[in-house]
Amino acid sequence: MALAPSVTAESLALQACDDLDSFHTVRRAYACIEKLIVPQHVNDTDDVYPKRTELGALVRLVNEELQRRIEAAEATLQSLRAAVGDAQRG
């Protein structure tokens, strides 16, 4: 797999680190959802808790974004493997 001259193993490694950092953002979003779901022992639950459909939409959105980021990280790592392999052969 030939890479553009401007794409180096170093730039791919930096991109992989950025991709992995984005997973932490998604994980924090999940932690937020979990905190919303945990009972808070408040009397008026209609004002405190989101509706089930709202939580469902949020979970779907987070799942889609997590999948997108996983695919981006996998693509970056595949390019990094190819760049390292080319450097070792070349």
VENURGI-V634026 format. One record per helix or strand of 2 or more residues. SS is the DSSP state (@ for helix, = for strand). FROM is the first residue (numbers start at 1). LEN is the number of residues. If there is no record, write none. Layout:
ss	from	len
SS	FROM	LEN
SS	FROM	LEN
This chain:
ss	from	len
@	9	29
@	45	4
@	52	38
